[in-house]
Amino acid sequence: MKTEILILLRESTEYVSGQELCERFGVSRTAVWKVINQLKEEGYVIEAVQNKGYKLKENPDVLSFSELKSRIHNKWAGNTIYYYDETGSTNADAKRLAEEGAPHGTIAVADKQNAGRGRRGRGWCSPAGKDIYFTLLLRPEFAPNKASGLTLVMALAVVKAISALGNLEAGIKWPNDIVVNGRKVCGILTEMNVEPEYIQHVVIGTGINVNLDEFPDDIKETATSLYLESGRQWPRAELLQMVLKYFEKYYEKYLQTEDVSGILDEYNKHLVNYNKEVRVLDPKGEFHGIARGINAMGELLVELEDKRIVEVYAGEVSVRGLFGYV
């Protein structure tokens, strides 16, 4: 009922009477009053006027189950929500939920993570009330070797959501970092559970630096937040809804070809590596070249000095001018 009342208050430009709420949900005025007080305690500014009812005067940056449920109305992406005030890792939560039978499109969302992981197992401590930490659970029916581009689908979804909600230009550092003005605002970690012939599930964990106002000394030169780059607070629940909306759109394009060919041009448009010098750290030895975008498999195409094109599938790519590589 709390979610439904929140939706009614948000969508109404007039006061919503207590009697109307009682009749709609078949509850007493006391029950309605308790829900209104719960919403106030969560930070919503609700005006109560005798003989008029209730009106939502201000929608703060609240990340909660009710707030998310009241906003996310996609075909499948995010329609099943597990919300945690604090958790170890949303990827770990999503993998556990997958084993318990959670459906395709389920999201695990946390206000704070205390055991998050980045690439190569790097630890990440995530403060409360500032950012977005979520993992999307997928149950694709294509072969395991077709799943490599899903990280790129999420990256494009995040970039498009930031642009749509905040008119802030973000770019993609291949394959899984989102950057604004040369600093990282988002990382993506995709993990997969597979059998020899099929995928059991895929989880895509995404952490977005939204309203952080400072960073530790060891990363403040390479990391930033949407708040620091725009000078304003961002509504996290609305941004998450936007990311899921775009992911659903691009994922369905992905299903048509089982690769990123359907979003390739759009992805390359936002690729900060595009036509830039890159240093590729390969186990066989690093090499330099010019990034010429991605191919349908999501591999980075690097043009060497002799004009040969190398398809980079894995390995860490440093980009001239970004993340300390000059």
Backbone hydrogen bonds, N-H to C=O, Kabsch-Sander energy under -0.5 kcal/mol:
donor,donor_aa,acceptor,acceptor_aa,energy
5,I,1,M,-2.6
6,L,2,K,-2.3
7,I,3,T,-2.2
8,L,4,E,-2.2
9,L,5,I,-2.5
10,R,6,L,-2.4
11,E,7,I,-2.3
12,S,8,L,-1.2
16,V,54,Y,-3.1
17,S,15,Y,-0.6
21,L,17,S,-1.8
22,C,18,G,-2.4
23,E,19,Q,-2.5
24,R,20,E,-2.3
25,F,21,L,-2.1
26,G,22,C,-1.4
27,V,22,C,-1.4
32,V,28,S,-1.8
33,W,29,R,-2.7
34,K,30,T,-2.1
35,V,31,A,-1.8
36,I,32,V,-2.5
37,N,33,W,-2.2
38,Q,34,K,-2.1
39,L,35,V,-2.3
40,K,36,I,-2.1
41,E,37,N,-2.3
42,E,38,Q,-1.3
43,G,40,K,-1.4
44,Y,39,L,-2.1
45,V,58,E,-2.0
46,I,44,Y,-0.9
47,E,55,K,-3.0
49,V,47,E,-0.5
49,V,53,G,-2.7
52,K,49,V,-2.1
53,G,49,V,-2.9
54,Y,16,V,-2.9
55,K,47,E,-2.1
57,K,45,V,-2.8
57,K,55,K,-0.8
58,E,45,V,-1.5
62,V,60,P,-1.9
64,S,62,V,-0.6
68,L,64,S,-2.5
69,K,65,F,-3.0
70,S,66,S,-2.1
71,R,67,E,-0.7
71,R,68,L,-1.1
72,I,68,L,-2.6
73,H,71,R,-0.7
78,G,76,W,-0.8
78,G,105,G,-2.7
79,N,76,W,-1.4
81,I,79,N,-0.5
82,Y,107,I,-2.3
84,Y,109,V,-2.5
87,T,112,K,-2.1
93,D,89,S,-2.1
94,A,90,T,-2.7
95,K,91,N,-2.3
96,R,92,A,-2.0
97,L,93,D,-2.6
98,A,94,A,-2.3
99,E,95,K,-1.9
100,E,96,R,-1.3
101,G,98,A,-1.5
102,A,97,L,-2.7
105,G,137,L,-3.0
106,T,103,P,-1.8
107,I,80,T,-2.6
108,A,135,T,-2.3
109,V,82,Y,-2.9
109,V,107,I,-0.5
110,A,133,Y,-2.5
111,D,84,Y,-2.1
113,Q,126,S,-0.5
114,N,87,T,-2.1
115,A,88,G,-2.5
116,G,124,W,-1.1
118,G,122,R,-3.3
121,G,118,G,-1.2
122,R,119,R,-1.6
124,W,116,G,-1.6
126,S,113,Q,-2.2
130,K,127,P,-0.5
131,D,127,P,-0.5
132,I,208,I,-2.0
133,Y,110,A,-0.8
134,F,206,T,-2.3
135,T,108,A,-2.2
136,L,204,I,-2.1
137,L,106,T,-3.0
138,L,202,V,-3.2
146,K,143,A,-2.2
147,A,144,P,-1.7
150,L,147,A,-1.8
153,V,149,G,-1.6
154,M,150,L,-2.0
155,A,151,T,-2.3
156,L,152,L,-2.3
157,A,153,V,-2.0
158,V,154,M,-2.4
159,V,155,A,-2.1
160,K,156,L,-2.4
161,A,157,A,-2.2
162,I,158,V,-2.4
163,S,159,V,-2.1
164,A,160,K,-2.4
165,L,161,A,-2.4
166,G,162,I,-2.3
167,N,163,S,-1.6
168,L,162,I,-0.7
170,A,168,L,-0.7
171,G,179,V,-2.8
172,I,270,H,-3.0
173,K,171,G,-0.5
173,K,177,D,-3.0
174,W,172,I,-0.8
177,D,173,K,-1.9
178,I,186,C,-2.5
179,V,171,G,-2.6
180,V,183,R,-2.8
183,R,180,V,-1.6
184,K,222,T,-3.0
185,V,178,I,-3.2
186,C,178,I,-1.4
187,G,207,G,-1.7
188,I,176,N,-1.3
189,L,205,G,-2.8
191,E,203,V,-2.7
193,N,201,H,-2.8
194,V,192,M,-0.6
195,E,198,Y,-3.1
199,I,142,F,-0.5
200,Q,193,N,-2.5
200,Q,198,Y,-0.5
201,H,193,N,-1.6
202,V,138,L,-2.5
203,V,191,E,-2.9
204,I,136,L,-2.2
205,G,189,L,-3.1
205,G,203,V,-0.6
206,T,134,F,-3.3
207,G,187,G,-2.2
208,I,132,I,-2.5
209,N,185,V,-3.5
210,V,208,I,-1.1
211,N,130,K,-2.4
219,I,216,P,-1.7
220,K,216,P,-1.4
222,T,219,I,-1.6
223,A,219,I,-2.1
224,T,184,K,-2.6
226,L,209,N,-2.0
227,Y,210,V,-2.4
229,E,225,S,-1.8
230,S,226,L,-1.6
231,G,227,Y,-3.1
236,R,234,W,-0.8
239,L,235,P,-2.1
240,L,236,R,-2.7
241,Q,237,A,-2.3
242,M,238,E,-2.0
243,V,239,L,-2.4
244,L,240,L,-2.4
245,K,241,Q,-2.2
246,Y,242,M,-2.2
247,F,243,V,-2.7
248,E,244,L,-2.5
249,K,245,K,-1.7
250,Y,246,Y,-2.6
251,Y,247,F,-3.1
252,E,248,E,-1.8
253,K,249,K,-1.0
254,Y,250,Y,-2.2
255,L,251,Y,-2.2
256,Q,252,E,-0.8
256,Q,253,K,-0.5
257,T,253,K,-0.8
257,T,254,Y,-0.8
258,E,254,Y,-2.9
259,D,254,Y,-0.7
260,V,296,A,-2.6
262,G,259,D,-0.5
263,I,260,V,-1.4
264,L,260,V,-0.8
267,Y,263,I,-2.7
268,N,264,L,-2.7
269,K,265,D,-1.5
270,H,266,E,-0.8
270,H,267,Y,-1.2
271,L,268,N,-0.9
272,V,172,I,-2.2
272,V,270,H,-0.6
273,N,172,I,-0.7
274,Y,271,L,-1.2
275,N,291,A,-3.2
276,K,273,N,-2.6
278,V,289,G,-2.8
279,R,318,S,-2.9
280,V,278,V,-0.5
280,V,287,F,-3.1
281,L,279,R,-0.6
281,L,316,E,-2.3
282,D,280,V,-1.1
285,G,282,D,-2.3
287,F,280,V,-1.7
289,G,278,V,-1.6
290,I,303,E,-2.4
291,A,276,K,-2.6
291,A,289,G,-0.5
292,R,301,L,-3.7
295,N,299,E,-1.7
298,G,295,N,-2.1
300,L,312,V,-2.0
301,L,293,G,-3.2
302,V,300,L,-0.7
302,V,310,V,-2.9
303,E,290,I,-3.2
303,E,301,L,-0.5
304,L,302,V,-0.6
304,L,308,R,-3.2
307,K,304,L,-2.1
310,V,302,V,-3.0
310,V,308,R,-0.5
312,V,300,L,-3.1
312,V,310,V,-0.7
313,Y,311,E,-0.7
316,E,281,L,-0.8
317,V,315,G,-0.5
318,S,279,R,-2.8
318,S,316,E,-0.5
320,R,277,E,-2.3
321,G,325,Y,-3.5
322,L,319,V,-2.5
322,L,325,Y,-0.5
323,F,182,G,-0.7
325,Y,322,L,-1.7
326,V,324,G,-0.8
